[in-house]
Amino acid sequence: MISVRQLKAARVLLAWSQGDLAQASGISEPTIARLESTDGPVRGRPDTAAALVGALVKAGVEFIPENGGGAGVRLRKRKR
């Protein structure tokens, strides 16, 4: 499960708006805005979170699990 902060950070890394994420994931922009208006883990239906994460991963984001240094996100290295 990812956090709302990870979701927002992933969008920022990609320079995506909520509308961009909506288009890439098939989840409505109002739903994304509602999910991002809270803090903590991304709430809602599991398939909604999976669609959001899937779109971000496909675009090049890696979600980093809690490993003692905190959960986070980063961009995948591009292959040369």
N, C-alpha and C positions, 0 to 999 in steps of 0.2 A: 504494500500500500504506500502511496506517495502522499506527501503533504501539500497543502495549498501553496505554501511558500516555494516548494520545488516546482509545482505547476507554473506559477508566475515567473520564476527564475528561468525556466525552460523557454517560455515564450519570449522573454527578454533576450536570451542568448540568440534566438533565431530572428529577433526583430519582428516578431509577429504580434499583431493585435488580437483581441478576442475574436474578431471577425475572421481573421486568417486561420486561427485554430478551429473555429466552427466549420469553415469550409473544408479544411483538411481532415477533420474527424467525423463530420456528419452530425455533430451535436450542435444544437441551436445556441446562438450567441447569448440569449437571455439565460439559458441554463448555465453556460460557462460563467457569466457574470455573477449568477447566484452562488455557484460553487466557490468562486474566488472571493466572495464577500465575507467569508468566514476565515477562521484560522484553524490549524490542526490538520488532521488527515482529510483527504478529499472524501466528502460524503456523497451519498446518493446511490444510485444503482451501480452494481459492480460492472455491468456492461458499458455504462457511461464512462466510468473511470478508465476502463480498458481501451475504449475508443480514443480517449484523449491521450493516454500514454502511448498507444500504438502510433498515432499520428506524429507525436513529438519524436519518438524513437526513429520512425521512418525518415524524418527530416534531419536526423543526425544528433539527437540528444541522447546522452547516457544518464540514467538515474543512478546515483551512488547511494547504497544503503548505509544505514547507521553503522559505523565501524569504530566508534570511540571518538572520532573527530567530528561527528555530526553527519547527517544525511545531506546530500547535495545533488547537483547536476553539472554536467560538462558537455562540451561538444566533442563528438568522436573525431579522432584524427582522420583526415581525408587521405585516401590512398593516392599515391603518386603514380 
